[in-house]
Amino acid sequence: MPRINVNIAYQRMSADSFDFLSHQDLHPEFYFSGTDVDRLEKDVILNFRNEVHERNYVSTLHAPFFDLNIGARDSQICRVSFERQIWALEVASILKSEIVVIHPGYGPWVLGHKFNAWLARAEKYLIRLVEHAASLNLKIAFENIFDATPEDLARLLELVDHDCAGICLDIGHFNVFNKQPLEKWLETLGDNILEIHLHDNDGSADQHLAIGDGNIDYKPLMEWYNSRPGEGRPVLTLELPHRTHVIKSVNILKSWFS
């Protein structure tokens, strides 16, 4: 059975929540919002580091993303987005997290499909982010959000051109926005997928349902995952709001890997 992480927001980072993860043999993907960034004292982060150490967690971290866009037309939005993401890298280093998941911020509703212009604005920030991650011995996984095809993410990776940069494949986002078969995504991005976000939906919205409660066909993904060598398998992370959904999804995953 592979390791499974569960996304957990700062507001739910309690002893009870950590007990739940430990009892289920799960690990955290820490998430802090922009508001959390402005309020958190360093001793709070150090307390979480102690939890990680005492419970033998192997954590990942999801960077803030609401309203952020590292390639925005407004240079101040670019700057703030970059600063939030640098903060996430620094905190991930303290928590000994392996991977930091980042939403780049582009999308058809934001850009009108002008990805080239977005990439040109984002380039200097993306390169600095990846270089800083490498200096901290971290990996960055850029997540698909509104992507209809995998090509833009592939071009982003070509631009930063670093071993520490890869992709977080969000299967729920894929189910809502994609226009190409999953096999095409895996063929294009497969060797660079560092993490997979697991949840379900019916294709109409990003509903974050338990696995099996939507219409996502997980079979091609699991076949691909099982075909990978052990060291080449991405981290599996559940993004679910309710513990009952986590338990149901973990039981399904166990049946796939038994």
C-alpha positions as CSV (number, residue, x, y, z in Angstrom):
1,M,0.0,0.0,0.0
2,P,1.6,3.4,-1.0
3,R,1.7,6.3,1.4
4,I,-1.4,8.5,1.3
5,N,-1.4,12.1,2.3
6,V,-4.5,14.1,3.2
7,N,-4.9,17.9,2.6
8,I,-5.5,19.6,5.9
9,A,-6.1,23.3,6.2
10,Y,-4.7,25.3,9.1
11,Q,-8.1,25.7,10.8
12,R,-8.3,21.9,11.2
13,M,-4.7,21.4,12.4
14,S,-5.7,20.2,15.8
15,A,-4.5,17.3,18.0
16,D,-7.7,15.5,17.2
17,S,-7.1,15.9,13.4
18,F,-3.5,14.7,13.7
19,D,-4.8,11.7,15.8
20,F,-7.2,10.8,13.1
21,L,-4.5,10.8,10.5
22,S,-2.2,8.7,12.6
23,H,-4.9,6.2,13.4
24,Q,-5.6,5.8,9.7
25,D,-1.9,5.6,8.9
26,L,-2.1,8.8,6.8
27,H,0.1,11.8,6.4
28,P,-0.7,15.5,6.1
29,E,-0.5,17.9,3.2
30,F,-0.5,21.2,5.1
31,Y,-2.4,24.1,3.6
32,F,-2.1,27.7,4.7
33,S,-4.2,30.5,3.1
34,G,-2.9,34.0,2.5
35,T,-4.8,35.1,5.6
36,D,-2.9,32.5,7.6
37,V,0.4,33.8,6.3
38,D,-0.3,37.2,7.8
39,R,-1.4,35.9,11.1
40,L,0.8,32.9,11.9
41,E,3.7,33.3,14.4
42,K,6.8,31.2,13.9
43,D,6.2,29.3,17.1
44,V,3.0,27.8,15.7
45,I,4.9,26.5,12.7
46,L,7.5,25.0,15.1
47,N,4.8,23.3,17.0
48,F,3.6,21.7,13.8
49,R,7.2,20.6,13.1
50,N,7.2,18.9,16.4
51,E,4.0,17.0,15.4
52,V,5.6,15.9,12.2
53,H,8.6,14.6,14.0
54,E,6.8,12.9,16.9
55,R,4.2,11.2,14.6
56,N,6.8,10.2,11.9
57,Y,4.8,12.1,9.2
58,V,6.1,12.5,5.7
59,S,4.4,15.7,4.8
60,T,3.8,17.8,1.7
61,L,2.5,21.4,1.6
62,H,0.0,23.3,-0.5
63,A,0.9,26.9,-1.1
64,P,-1.7,29.7,-0.8
65,F,-3.6,30.2,-4.0
66,F,-6.8,32.3,-3.7
67,D,-6.6,35.5,-5.8
68,L,-2.9,34.8,-6.6
69,N,-1.4,34.8,-10.1
70,I,2.3,34.8,-10.6
71,G,1.9,36.0,-14.2
72,A,-0.8,38.6,-13.6
73,R,-1.0,41.8,-15.7
74,D,-0.7,43.8,-12.5
75,S,2.9,43.7,-11.4
76,Q,1.9,44.1,-7.7
77,I,-0.2,40.9,-7.9
78,C,2.8,39.1,-9.4
79,R,5.0,40.3,-6.6
80,V,2.5,39.3,-3.8
81,S,1.9,35.9,-5.4
82,F,5.6,35.3,-5.5
83,E,6.1,36.4,-1.9
84,R,3.3,34.0,-0.8
85,Q,4.9,31.1,-2.6
86,I,8.3,31.9,-1.2
87,W,6.7,31.8,2.3
88,A,5.3,28.4,1.5
89,L,8.8,27.1,0.5
90,E,10.3,28.5,3.7
91,V,7.6,26.9,5.9
92,A,7.9,23.6,3.9
93,S,11.6,23.6,4.8
94,I,10.8,24.0,8.5
95,L,8.2,21.2,8.4
96,K,10.5,19.0,6.4
97,S,7.9,18.6,3.7
98,E,9.0,16.9,0.5
99,I,6.9,18.7,-2.1
100,V,5.2,22.2,-2.3
101,V,2.1,22.3,-4.6
102,I,1.6,25.6,-6.4
103,H,-1.2,26.9,-8.5
104,P,0.4,29.0,-11.2
105,G,-2.6,31.2,-11.6
106,Y,-3.3,31.2,-15.3
107,G,-6.5,30.0,-17.0
108,P,-8.9,30.8,-19.8
109,W,-11.1,33.0,-17.6
110,V,-8.1,34.9,-16.4
111,L,-6.2,35.2,-19.6
112,G,-8.4,34.7,-22.6
113,H,-6.2,31.8,-23.6
114,K,-3.1,34.1,-23.9
115,F,-0.7,31.7,-22.3
116,N,2.4,33.0,-24.1
117,A,1.9,36.5,-22.6
118,W,1.3,35.0,-19.1
119,L,4.4,32.9,-19.3
120,A,6.5,35.9,-20.3
121,R,5.3,37.8,-17.3
122,A,5.7,34.9,-15.0
123,E,9.1,33.7,-16.2
124,K,11.4,35.6,-13.8
125,Y,9.3,34.6,-10.8
126,L,9.0,31.0,-11.8
127,I,12.7,30.6,-12.3
128,R,13.5,32.2,-8.9
129,L,10.9,30.0,-7.2
130,V,12.4,26.9,-8.6
131,E,15.9,28.0,-7.8
132,H,14.9,28.7,-4.2
133,A,13.2,25.4,-3.9
134,A,16.3,23.6,-5.0
135,S,18.4,25.5,-2.5
136,L,16.1,24.2,0.3
137,N,16.2,20.6,-1.1
138,L,12.4,20.8,-2.0
139,K,10.4,19.9,-5.0
140,I,7.7,22.1,-6.6
141,A,4.7,20.5,-8.2
142,F,2.7,22.9,-10.4
143,E,-0.9,21.9,-10.4
144,N,-3.4,21.8,-13.3
145,I,-6.4,23.9,-12.6
146,F,-8.4,25.0,-15.7
147,D,-6.1,23.3,-18.1
148,A,-8.0,21.6,-21.0
149,T,-4.7,20.0,-22.3
150,P,-1.4,19.2,-20.7
151,E,0.7,21.3,-23.2
152,D,0.8,24.6,-21.1
153,L,2.1,22.8,-18.1
154,A,4.7,21.0,-20.2
155,R,5.9,24.4,-21.6
156,L,6.1,25.7,-18.0
157,L,8.4,22.9,-17.1
158,E,10.5,23.4,-20.2
159,L,11.0,27.1,-19.2
160,V,12.1,26.4,-15.6
161,D,14.2,23.4,-16.7
162,H,15.1,22.0,-13.3
163,D,15.0,18.6,-11.7
164,C,13.2,19.9,-8.7
165,A,10.2,21.1,-10.7
166,G,7.3,18.8,-11.7
167,I,3.5,18.5,-11.9
168,C,0.7,17.9,-9.4
169,L,-2.0,16.1,-11.5
170,D,-5.4,17.0,-9.9
171,I,-7.7,14.3,-11.3
172,G,-10.8,16.3,-10.2
173,H,-9.8,19.3,-12.1
174,F,-8.9,17.1,-15.1
175,N,-12.4,15.6,-15.0
176,V,-14.1,19.1,-15.1
177,F,-11.9,21.0,-17.6
178,N,-10.0,18.5,-19.8
179,K,-10.5,18.1,-23.6
180,Q,-8.0,15.2,-24.1
181,P,-8.0,11.7,-22.8
182,L,-6.1,11.0,-19.6
183,E,-3.7,8.8,-21.5
184,K,-2.5,11.9,-23.4
185,W,-1.9,13.7,-20.1
186,L,0.1,10.8,-18.8
187,E,2.1,10.5,-22.0
188,T,2.9,14.2,-22.0
189,L,3.6,14.8,-18.3
190,G,4.0,11.3,-16.8
191,D,7.7,11.3,-16.0
192,N,7.3,14.7,-14.4
193,I,4.2,14.0,-12.2
194,L,5.4,14.3,-8.6
195,E,2.0,14.2,-6.9
196,I,-1.6,13.3,-7.7
197,H,-4.6,15.0,-6.0
198,L,-7.4,12.4,-5.6
199,H,-11.1,13.3,-5.2
200,D,-14.3,12.8,-7.3
201,N,-17.0,14.8,-9.1
202,D,-19.7,14.4,-11.7
203,G,-17.9,16.6,-14.3
204,S,-20.0,19.7,-13.7
205,A,-18.0,21.3,-11.0
206,D,-15.0,20.8,-8.7
207,Q,-17.0,19.1,-6.0
208,H,-14.3,17.2,-4.0
209,L,-16.4,14.1,-3.4
210,A,-15.2,10.8,-2.0
211,I,-13.7,8.5,-4.6
212,G,-16.6,6.5,-6.1
213,D,-19.2,9.2,-5.5
214,G,-18.7,10.9,-8.9
215,N,-18.1,9.7,-12.4
216,I,-14.3,9.7,-12.7
217,D,-12.8,6.5,-14.2
218,Y,-9.8,5.9,-12.1
219,K,-8.7,2.7,-13.9
220,P,-6.3,4.2,-16.4
221,L,-4.7,6.3,-13.7
222,M,-4.2,3.4,-11.4
223,E,-2.9,1.1,-14.2
224,W,-0.4,3.8,-15.1
225,Y,0.6,4.3,-11.4
226,N,1.1,0.6,-10.8
227,S,3.2,0.4,-13.9
228,R,5.7,2.9,-12.5
229,P,8.8,1.8,-10.7
230,G,8.5,2.3,-6.9
231,E,10.8,5.4,-6.8
232,G,8.9,6.9,-9.8
233,R,5.5,6.7,-8.3
234,P,3.9,10.1,-7.4
235,V,2.7,10.9,-3.9
236,L,-1.1,10.2,-3.6
237,T,-3.0,13.0,-1.8
238,L,-6.7,13.1,-0.9
239,E,-8.4,16.5,-1.1
240,L,-11.6,15.8,0.8
241,P,-13.5,18.0,3.4
242,H,-15.0,15.2,5.5
243,R,-13.5,12.4,7.5
244,T,-16.1,9.9,6.3
245,H,-15.1,10.7,2.7
246,V,-11.4,10.2,3.6
247,I,-12.2,6.8,5.2
248,K,-14.3,5.7,2.3
249,S,-11.6,6.8,-0.2
250,V,-8.8,5.1,1.7
251,N,-10.7,1.8,1.8
252,I,-11.2,2.0,-2.0
253,L,-7.5,2.7,-2.5
254,K,-6.6,-0.2,-0.3
255,S,-8.8,-2.5,-2.5
256,W,-6.9,-1.3,-5.6
257,F,-3.5,-1.9,-4.1
258,S,-4.2,-5.2,-2.2
